[in-house]
Amino acid sequence: MNRIFLIGRLTGTPELQKTPSNRSVTRSKLAVKRRYRDQSGERESDFISIVAWGRLAEYITSYACKGS
């Protein structure tokens, strides 16, 4: 199993949703700044879509907010 660690900021406050089978799910986007600068000297960001299920989704919606 591969692992990846992304460090960035949430672009919006995650909202908890329930599936028809009563599983918790949340979706959000994570803004991750690139390590290098472009020609104008500014860092660009990549926006990564994330989906969390179950207890992790409940934990994220309880403690995370926009910008964290």
C-alpha positions in Angstrom: 0.0 0.0 0.0 1.4 3.4 -0.9 1.1 6.4 1.3 1.2 10.1 0.5 1.3 13.0 2.9 -0.2 16.3 1.6 0.2 19.5 3.6 -2.1 22.4 2.7 -5.2 24.3 3.6 -8.9 23.3 3.1 -10.7 25.5 0.5 -14.0 25.1 2.2 -15.6 23.8 5.4 -16.3 20.1 5.1 -19.9 19.0 5.5 -20.9 15.6 6.8 -23.3 13.6 4.6 -24.8 10.2 5.0 -25.2 7.5 2.3 -28.4 5.5 1.9 -26.7 2.7 3.9 -26.0 5.2 6.7 -22.2 5.6 6.1 -20.6 9.0 6.8 -18.8 10.7 4.0 -17.3 14.2 3.5 -15.8 15.8 0.4 -13.5 18.8 0.2 -10.5 20.3 -1.6 -7.0 20.8 -0.3 -4.9 23.7 -1.6 -1.2 22.5 -1.7 1.5 25.0 -2.5 4.2 23.9 -4.9 7.8 23.8 -3.7 9.2 25.9 -6.5 8.4 29.4 -7.8 7.3 30.3 -11.3 9.0 32.9 -13.5 7.3 35.8 -11.7 8.6 34.6 -8.3 5.3 33.4 -6.9 4.3 29.9 -5.8 1.4 28.2 -7.5 -1.1 25.9 -5.7 -2.5 22.6 -6.7 -6.1 21.8 -5.7 -6.6 18.2 -4.7 -10.0 16.7 -4.2 -10.3 14.6 -1.0 -13.0 12.2 0.1 -13.1 10.7 3.6 -15.4 7.9 4.9 -16.6 6.6 8.2 -15.1 7.8 11.5 -12.4 9.8 9.7 -15.2 11.8 7.9 -16.8 12.5 11.3 -13.5 13.6 12.8 -12.7 16.0 9.9 -16.1 17.7 10.0 -15.8 18.1 13.8 -12.4 19.6 14.0 -11.5 21.1 10.5 -12.8 24.3 8.9 -11.9 26.4 5.9 -8.3 27.5 5.9 -7.2 24.9 8.5 
